[in-house]
Every structure is written in C-alpha cells, then in structure tokens.
Amino acid sequence: MNAQPQPTKDGANAEHATPSGPPPARLLRLPEVIDRVGLRRSAIYQRMSEGRFPKSRSLGPKCTVWVEAEVEEWIRSVTET
C-alpha cells in the first residue's frame, strides 16, 4: 500500500518540509543593544567588565557585536527579579 505524503499547515508536503529548529543567531551592534536594554554605552561596558552583562565579540578592529540570544536572556533575567 502506497501512502501519500501528508501536507503540512502551509500546504507543502511533509517530506519536503524544512525542519523547524531555532532561528539562526543574530548579531547586534551597539546602537541596537542600547535601544533594547535602555543603558548607555558606558553602563554596558561597566557591567561587561563586572561580568553582569553579556560579553561582546570583535569582528574586526572597529566592529563589535553582541549575540542577540545572550542579550535577550540578560533582559529576561533582569525582568524576573
């Protein structure tokens, strides 16, 4: 007996559907981090040096980024207390 593939919610066949894993990691530049957390640049860097804020990553001599998921987790941890 040949079973036909069942369509998914969006109408695509299940055997051709892509796995629904976590979204790819995004990198945030400083202005977006400032907008999201409501802290100034100096406060962010102070907290980073104290280990109370996610560490930034350097992509080059003048390019610093933060991992979005780490910033979001920090926001959640602050709002839970």
KEMI-696542 format. One record per atom (N, C-alpha, C, CB): residue number from 1; chain; atom name; y, x, z. Coordinates in pm, 1 decimal, always signed. Each point is the difference from the previous one (the first is absolute). Glycine has a CB too. Example, Ala and Ser with C-alpha at 12.3 -4.5 7.8 and 13.67 -1.06 7.14 Angstrom:
% KEMI-696542
  seq  mol  atom         v         u         w
    1    A     N    -569.0   +1319.0    +780.0
    1    A    CA    +119.0     -89.0      +0.0
    1    A     C    +120.0     +90.0      +0.0
    1    A    CB    -117.3    -189.2    +124.6
    2    A     N    +222.3    +154.2    -196.6
    2    A    CA    +119.0     +82.0      +6.0
    2    A     C    +109.0     -77.0     +73.0
    2    A    CB     -62.8    +118.4    -214.5
//
This chain:
% KEMI-696542
  seq  mol  atom         v         u         w
    1    A     N    -117.6     +84.4      +0.0
    1    A    CA    +117.6     -84.4      +0.0
    1    A     C    +124.0     +89.0      +0.0
    1    A    CB    -124.2    -185.1    +122.0
    2    A     N    +214.8    +165.1    -216.6
    2    A    CA    +122.1     +79.5     -11.2
    2    A     C    +114.2     -69.9     +71.7
    2    A    CB     -78.0     +94.4    -219.5
    3    A     N    +131.1     -32.9    +322.4
    3    A    CA    +112.4     -57.9     +73.1
    3    A     C    +129.9     +48.4     -62.9
    3    A    CB    -135.7     -10.8    +213.9
    4    A     N    +228.5     -79.3    -230.9
    4    A    CA    +131.3     +34.1     -53.9
    4    A     C     +88.6     +51.6    +112.5
    4    A    CB     -23.4    -174.1    -182.1
    5    A     N    +107.2    +277.5    +153.8
    5    A    CA     +92.3     +47.5    +104.0
    5    A     C     +95.7    -110.5     +41.4
    5    A    CB     -16.6    +232.8     -90.6
    6    A     N     +40.9    -240.9    +219.6
    6    A    CA     +89.2    -101.9     +53.6
    6    A     C    +144.4     +45.9     -12.2
    6    A    CB    -178.9     -77.2    +159.0
    7    A     N    +268.4     -11.9    -206.3
    7    A    CA    +141.3     +39.1      -7.7
    7    A     C     +60.6     +12.4    +139.4
    7    A    CB     +19.2    -114.3    -222.8
    8    A     N     +76.7    +205.2    +235.9
    8    A    CA     +73.7     +15.9    +125.3
    8    A     C    +114.9     -99.0      +2.6
    8    A    CB     -62.7    +244.4     +14.1
    9    A     N    +142.8    -243.6     +92.3
    9    A    CA    +112.9     -92.8     +12.9
    9    A     C     +97.0      +8.2    -116.9
    9    A    CB     -22.6     +18.7    +245.2
   10    A     N     +43.5    +104.6    -297.4
   10    A    CA     +96.1     +15.6    -108.6
   10    A     C     -61.9     -23.7    -137.5
   10    A    CB    +122.4    +161.4    +142.4
   11    A     N    -252.2    -199.3    -146.0
   11    A    CA     -65.0     -32.0    -126.7
   11    A     C     -75.4    +116.6     -61.4
   11    A    CB    +176.8    -165.5     -35.5
   12    A     N    -166.8    +284.0     +90.1
   12    A    CA     -71.8    +115.1     -53.4
   12    A     C    -144.8      -4.4     +45.8
   12    A    CB    +211.6    +136.3      -1.9
   13    A     N    -301.0     -78.5     -75.5
   13    A    CA    -139.6      +6.9     +41.1
   13    A     C     -15.4     +94.1    +117.0
   13    A    CB     -73.3     -49.6    -232.8
   14    A     N     -13.3     +16.2    +326.0
   14    A    CA     -17.9     +78.6    +121.2
   14    A     C     -48.6    +141.7     -30.6
   14    A    CB     -49.2    -211.2    +123.3
   15    A     N     -34.4    +226.5    -228.4
   15    A    CA     -51.0    +133.6     -27.9
   15    A     C    +105.3     +91.4     -60.2
   15    A    CB    -223.3    -100.1     -32.2
   16    A     N    +335.9     +45.5     -15.6
   16    A    CA    +108.8     +80.3     -53.8
   16    A     C    +119.4      +6.7     +94.5
   16    A    CB     -75.9     -62.1    -227.8
   17    A     N     +64.6      -0.2    +343.4
   17    A    CA    +110.9      -1.1     +95.5
   17    A     C     +11.3    +136.4     +66.3
   17    A    CB     -30.7    -247.4     +40.3
   18    A     N    +153.5    +287.1     -10.7
   18    A    CA     +22.0    +125.6     +69.8
   18    A     C     -15.8     -23.0    +149.2
   18    A    CB    +155.5     +81.2    -181.6
   19    A     N    -206.6     +18.6    +253.1
   19    A    CA     -14.2     -18.2    +145.0
   19    A     C    +136.3     -15.2     +65.6
   19    A    CB    -212.2    +133.6      -3.1
   20    A     N    +217.9    -222.6    +100.5
   20    A    CA    +128.1     -23.8     +67.2
   20    A     C      +6.9     +84.2    +126.3
   20    A    CB     +11.7    -234.7     -92.6
   21    A     N     +16.9    +362.2     +74.6
   21    A    CA     +14.2     +91.7    +111.9
   21    A     C    +144.1      +1.8     +46.1
   21    A    CB    -190.6    +139.5     -84.4
   22    A     N    +222.8     -47.4    +171.9
   22    A    CA    +138.5     +10.2     +47.3
   22    A     C     +91.5     +44.4    -113.3
   22    A    CB     -81.4     +54.0    +231.8
   23    A     N    +206.9     -95.6    -227.2
   23    A    CA     +93.0     +42.6    -105.2
   23    A     C     +21.7    +150.5      +8.4
   23    A    CB    +113.8    -225.6      +3.5
   24    A     N     -75.2    +286.5    -113.8
   24    A    CA     +22.8    +144.7      +3.1
   24    A     C    +115.4     +34.8     +94.6
   24    A    CB     -85.7     +18.2    -236.7
   25    A     N     +77.9    +100.4    +293.3
   25    A    CA    +102.6     +44.1     +94.8
   25    A     C    +133.3     +18.3     -71.6
   25    A    CB    -175.6    +113.3    +140.9
   26    A     N    +283.1    -157.4     -76.7
   26    A    CA    +135.1     +19.5     -52.9
   26    A     C     +70.2    +105.1     +83.2
   26    A    CB     +10.4    -238.0     -83.3
   27    A     N     +77.9    +309.1     +18.8
   27    A    CA     +81.3     +99.2     +68.1
   27    A     C    +143.2     -49.3      +4.6
   27    A    CB    -152.2    +187.0     -74.4
   28    A     N    +216.4    -171.3    +189.9
   28    A    CA    +135.6     -48.9     +20.2
   28    A     C     +96.0    +116.9     +16.1
   28    A    CB     -89.2    -209.3    +106.5
   29    A     N    +204.2    +199.4    -169.8
   29    A    CA    +105.7     +98.7     +18.9
   29    A     C     +82.8     -40.7    +121.3
   29    A    CB      +6.6     +53.2    -248.9
   30    A     N     +74.1     +38.2    +298.9
   30    A    CA     +76.0     -22.0    +123.4
   30    A     C     +85.0    -126.8      +0.3
   30    A    CB      +3.3    +243.7     +24.3
   31    A     N     +72.9    -276.4    -131.7
   31    A    CA     +80.8    -122.5      +6.8
   31    A     C     -82.9    -126.7     +24.5
   31    A    CB    +161.3    +110.9    -152.8
   32    A     N    -281.4    -117.3     +95.4
   32    A    CA     -83.9    -118.2     +23.0
   32    A     C     -56.4      -0.2    +141.2
   32    A    CB     -57.9      -5.4    -243.2
   33    A     N     +23.0    +121.8    +296.1
   33    A    CA     -48.3      +8.3    +138.4
   33    A     C    +110.2     -45.8     +95.2
   33    A    CB    -155.8    +191.0     -60.4
   34    A     N    +278.1    -144.7     +36.9
   34    A    CA    +114.4     -40.5     +82.8
   34    A     C     +17.6    -151.5      -4.5
   34    A    CB    +112.0    +221.9     -43.1
   35    A     N    -120.2    -281.4     -76.8
   35    A    CA     +13.8    -145.1     -13.6
   35    A     C    -109.8     -74.8     +74.2
   35    A    CB    +108.3     +35.6    -221.0
   36    A     N    -230.3     +14.4    +214.9
   36    A    CA    -112.5     -70.1     +62.6
   36    A     C      -0.1      +8.0    +151.4
   36    A    CB    -128.6     +47.0    -203.1
   37    A     N    +162.7     +70.2    +257.6
   37    A    CA     -12.3     +16.8    +144.9
   37    A     C    +129.9     -19.5     +75.6
   37    A    CB    -183.2    +154.6     -45.5
   38    A     N    +295.3    -151.8     -23.1
   38    A    CA    +127.5     -23.7     +66.7
   38    A     C     +49.7    +116.6     +83.3
   38    A    CB     -60.9    -235.6      +2.9
   39    A     N     +11.9    +354.6     -29.6
   39    A    CA     +46.1    +119.9     +70.5
   39    A     C     +77.2     +88.5     -96.5
   39    A    CB    -196.5     -10.7    +158.4
   40    A     N    +285.9     +89.7    -103.7
   40    A    CA     +72.7     +96.9     -83.0
   40    A     C     -87.5    +121.7     -25.3
   40    A    CB    +220.8     -79.5     +92.7
   41    A     N    -177.8    +159.6    -189.2
   41    A    CA     -73.6    +120.2     -38.7
   41    A     C     -27.0     +89.9    +120.8
   41    A    CB    +104.7     -12.3    -227.6
   42    A     N      -2.0     +36.2    +307.1
   42    A    CA     -15.6     +89.9    +114.6
   42    A     C    -100.8     -54.4    +101.0
   42    A    CB    +235.8     +76.8     -32.9
   43    A     N    -238.4    -208.2     +54.0
   43    A    CA     -94.0     -60.6     +94.4
   43    A     C    -143.3      +9.9     -51.8
   43    A    CB    +180.3    -157.0     +77.5
   44    A     N    -198.2    +140.8    -206.9
   44    A    CA    -133.3     +12.2     -60.3
   44    A     C     -52.4    +141.8     +19.1
   44    A    CB     +56.1    -178.3    -170.1
   45    A     N     +26.1    +277.5    +136.3
   45    A    CA     -43.6    +139.1     +12.4
   45    A     C     -19.9     +40.0    +145.8
   45    A    CB    +121.1     +52.9    -211.6
   46    A     N     -40.3    -104.1    +302.5
   46    A    CA     -18.3     +27.6    +142.8
   46    A     C    -134.4     -53.9     +47.6
   46    A    CB    +249.2      -7.9     +35.2
   47    A     N    -279.4    -116.5     -70.3
   47    A    CA    -127.0     -60.1     +40.0
   47    A     C    -118.5     +72.6     -64.1
   47    A    CB    +116.0    -220.9     +26.2
   48    A     N    -100.4    +265.1    -151.2
   48    A    CA    -106.1     +77.6     -65.0
   48    A     C     -29.0    +127.0     +79.9
   48    A    CB     +68.7     -91.1    -225.4
   49    A     N     +35.7    +161.2    +267.7
   49    A    CA     -19.7    +125.4     +73.2
   49    A     C     -64.5     -24.0    +136.6
   49    A    CB    +198.2     +96.4    -119.0
   50    A     N    -178.9    -216.0    +174.8
   50    A    CA     -60.5     -35.8    +128.3
   50    A     C    -139.2     -60.9     -16.3
   50    A    CB    +228.9     -36.3     +90.4
   51    A     N    -271.6     +13.4    -216.1
   51    A    CA    -130.6     -60.5     -25.9
   51    A     C      -0.9    -150.5     +15.6
   51    A    CB    -101.0    +209.7     +75.6
   52    A     N    +219.1    -270.9     -77.5
   52    A    CA     +10.2    -145.5     +18.9
   52    A     C     +28.7     -74.5    -129.4
   52    A    CB     +79.4     +43.1    +230.0
   53    A     N     -87.6     +23.6    -343.6
   53    A    CA     +21.9     -61.9    -131.1
   53    A     C     -88.1     +73.5     -99.8
   53    A    CB    +240.2     -68.4     +56.9
   54    A     N    -289.8      -1.6    -160.0
   54    A    CA     -87.1     +66.1     -98.2
   54    A     C     +66.6    +121.8     -63.6
   54    A    CB    -107.0    -220.5     -45.3
   55    A     N     +28.0    +324.5     +23.2
   55    A    CA     +49.5    +123.1     -62.2
   55    A     C     +25.7     -23.5    -148.8
   55    A    CB    -126.6    +139.7    +168.7
   56    A     N    +228.5     -74.6    -218.6
   56    A    CA     +30.5      -5.9    -142.6
   56    A     C     -86.2    +101.4     -74.0
   56    A    CB    +237.0     -75.0     +48.0
   57    A     N    -246.9     +56.8    -179.9
   57    A    CA     -70.8     +94.5     -87.6
   57    A     C    +101.2     +57.7     -97.4
   57    A    CB    -220.4    -127.1     +21.0
   58    A     N    +205.6    +252.0     -51.7
   58    A    CA     +88.4     +63.8     -96.7
   58    A     C     -69.0      +3.1    -135.8
   58    A    CB    +107.7    +140.2    +181.6
   59    A     N     -39.6    -195.6    -282.4
   59    A    CA     -52.5      +4.5    -135.7
   59    A     C     +64.9    +110.6     -81.3
   59    A    CB     -44.6    -244.1     +12.7
   60    A     N    +141.1    +308.5     +44.3
   60    A    CA     +71.5    +107.6     -67.5
   60    A     C    +115.2     +44.8     +86.6
   60    A    CB     -64.9     -89.3    -225.2
   61    A     N    +145.6    +182.8    +174.4
   61    A    CA    +108.9     +53.4     +81.9
   61    A     C    +102.4    -104.8     +44.6
   61    A    CB     -32.0    +212.4    -120.5
   62    A     N     +52.6    -315.2     +41.2
   62    A    CA    +100.7    -101.0     +35.6
   62    A     C     -56.0    -142.1      -5.3
   62    A    CB    +176.1    +152.9     -88.0
   63    A     N    -305.3    -167.4    +115.0
   63    A    CA     -63.2    -131.7      -8.2
   63    A     C     -91.0     -21.3    +120.0
   63    A    CB     +11.1      +6.7    -251.6
   64    A     N     +32.1     -92.7    +342.4
   64    A    CA     -75.5     -32.9    +119.9
   64    A     C     -36.2    -147.0      -4.4
   64    A    CB    +116.3    +180.5    +132.6
   65    A     N    -241.1    -212.9     -98.3
   65    A    CA     -47.4    -138.2      -3.7
   65    A     C     -80.8     -30.9    +125.6
   65    A    CB      -4.2      +5.5    -252.2
   66    A     N     -11.3    -133.7    +279.5
   66    A    CA     -85.3     -50.2    +106.5
   66    A     C    -102.8     -91.9     -63.0
   66    A    CB    +185.4     +18.0    +173.3
   67    A     N    -304.9     -22.6    -115.1
   67    A    CA    -104.3     -90.8     -46.1
   67    A     C     +33.0    -139.2     +53.2
   67    A    CB    -175.7    +186.4      -5.9
   68    A     N    +185.4    -283.2     -84.1
   68    A    CA     +40.9    -135.8     +37.1
   68    A     C     -88.9     -58.5    +110.2
   68    A    CB     +85.6     -32.6    -233.0
   69    A     N    -216.8     +50.5    +221.6
   69    A    CA     -91.7     -57.6     +99.3
   69    A     C     +26.2     +56.8    +139.6
   69    A    CB    -172.2     -30.5    -180.2
   70    A     N    +207.7    +158.2    +189.0
   70    A    CA     +29.1     +60.6    +129.9
   70    A     C    +128.9     -56.3     +59.4
   70    A    CB    -118.4    +208.6     -72.8
   71    A     N    +218.2    -230.4     -11.1
   71    A    CA    +125.9     -58.5     +47.0
   71    A     C     -22.4    -144.0     +44.4
   71    A    CB    +130.5    +150.0    -155.0
   72    A     N    -208.8    -226.5     +77.2
   72    A    CA     -29.8    -138.7     +36.4
   72    A     C     -77.1      -7.2    +131.2
   72    A    CB      -2.7     -61.3    -242.6
   73    A     N     -91.5    +152.2    +262.8
   73    A    CA     -75.3      +3.6    +125.2
   73    A     C     +92.2     +32.7    +117.6
   73    A    CB    -206.2     +70.5    -126.3
   74    A     N    +300.8     +20.2    +106.7
   74    A    CA     +96.6     +32.6    +105.2
   74    A     C     +83.5    -123.7     +34.0
   74    A    CB      +8.5    +241.0     -78.2
   75    A     N     +35.3    -313.7     -23.7
   75    A    CA     +77.8    -122.6     +24.6
   75    A     C     -81.1     -98.2     +80.8
   75    A    CB    +125.5     +33.5    -213.0
   76    A     N    -253.7     -53.7    +175.4
   76    A    CA     -86.9     -91.5     +75.3
   76    A     C     -15.6     +45.3    +144.9
   76    A    CB    -122.5     -55.2    -211.8
   77    A     N    +105.9    +186.5    +232.6
   77    A    CA     -19.0     +48.4    +137.5
   77    A     C    +124.9     -21.0     +84.8
   77    A    CB    -162.6    +169.2     -85.4
   78    A     N    +279.0    -158.8     +25.2
   78    A    CA    +124.9     -19.5     +73.1
   78    A     C     +20.1    -148.0     +32.1
   78    A    CB     +99.3    +202.1    -113.4
   79    A     N    -133.9    -289.3     +21.5
   79    A    CA     +24.9    -143.5     +21.3
   79    A     C    -104.0     -63.6     +91.2
   79    A    CB    +106.0      -9.5    -224.7
   80    A     N    -219.2     +75.8    +248.7
   80    A    CA    -103.6     -56.4     +88.1
   80    A     C     +33.1     +20.7    +146.7
   80    A    CB    -168.7     +41.5    -177.7
   81    A     N    +251.1     +55.0    +209.3
   81    A    CA     +26.1     +27.2    +141.6
   81    A     C    +116.6     -78.8     +52.5
   81    A    CB     -91.5    +225.0     -31.0
//
